[in-house]
Amino acid sequence: MRCSLTSATILLLVLHCTHVLGARRSRHLPTASASPKAGKQGIQAELDGIVAVIPAGGPHNEMAMRASRHWRKGIKAVYVAELPPTNERIAEGKQHNEFWADYPDIWDEPWGRVHRPFDSRAAMAPFVAHQLLKREGIDYEWLLYGDDDTMWFLSAVADLLRDYDSDLPYFISDMYYFSAPPDQMNWRNGMLIEGATRCLPCNVTIPDEPWPLGHNWVPPVGCPCTKELLCDKDYRMWEFVREPVGEWSKHNCTAPWEDDEGDYYKKWMYSIDGGSGAILSRGLMEAIDHQEVERCIRNHFVVYGGDALISHCIWSAGYGMTQPIQSYFKPHVQMFDLGRWERRPLMNLLVDATEGNCNELCQAQAKWQVSKHIRSRYFNNLDATEAYIKGISHLHDTYLIRVGHPLCAESKHPPCGLYS
């Protein structure tokens, strides 16, 4: 059976798929093995160190708040809105491990000539969240940063971060944009990666196998991933890739971005994709001067969008992005936002993986699916968006039960079906 997507019956279809799969005998996939860290502390200790950061505004406030509870499985969330929360909002949030912060949108010129009012809030959200958690005396290790319609798969998040040191300044994604003229862009599963400025993670075992086909340079191992490391002559992208991408990378190492002028393709596309999301470490939040980042964001009139603003200003602060090795060494695995504009591939993937009709690539994609951008504006209404998120969460829970992932067994907030 294969589930199909219609805007009117999303939840019914996915729940039907889940019910059928639960009743069907299927071939067992390999059981996920616990790491030494998980064995000593349990997955709940890992989840307790993860906080979702969600910029919220307008009618999306309610949708984001309700829908995120399906995938958050009880982990903390910080919503960053334009206005201070009401007492009722604060009280409701306490019941669901939710915190509210506010940061003003910018409506004045010259900001409005380039940016939307809420772009500043979207870019500042992780820093606002960090300050709130610090004031509340709440320890954390990682921030999951995305749009209000980004959903995260916590089993993959926990498995990914288990070997990462949150004390290091990490800015993690495998879905990002890197500038080149349109006819020279190298798309692979929606990711612009040819020569893209990035590191591989520190303290992660690199497999003893040939470098993946299609990679024309080997990113440095970033411990941490700094601008100085990526701009070193041994790693500078312009020595490895064709023009004009190379010229952009050379330029990228020297440009004072907030005052720069020029060609669109040389300025905008060094960025994470906000809907696909990124994972930011506590070490990054502590290493960066928040006032300098805010100054950079408020004086940046070259790039467009909160995701591009935060990417450029973190780069200006001296830090680059890190790509997980799971997708670097398996080029057809997309960890952040599988399928990009399509929703059906994720649904079909989870059905196949749960049934056991899954080859090695399919199993790797199911295991390492970290996030999905739902793109709520393309649904008929916000209720349909929430129904899709709820349905995918149920389907993913069924997959986790079948493979025996500890997320379903060890969490003090039993996550599999908790918010049904």
Secondary structure by P-SEA (a helix, b strand, c coil): cbbbbbcccaaaaaaaaaaaaaacccccccccccccccccccaaaaaaabbbbbbccccaaaaaaaaaaacccccbbbbbccccccaaaaaaaaaccbbbbbbbbbcccccccccccaaaaaaaaaaaaaaaaaaacccccccccccccccccaaaaaaaacccccccccccccbbbbbccccccccccccccccccccccccccccccccccccccccccccccccccccccccccccccccaaaaaaaaaacccccccccccccccccccccccbbbbcaaaaaaccaaaaaaaaaaccccccaaaaaaaaaaaabbbbbbbccccccccccccccccccaaaaaaaaaaaaaccccaaaaaaaaccccccccccccccaaaaaaaaaaaaaaaaaaaaaaccccccccccccccccc
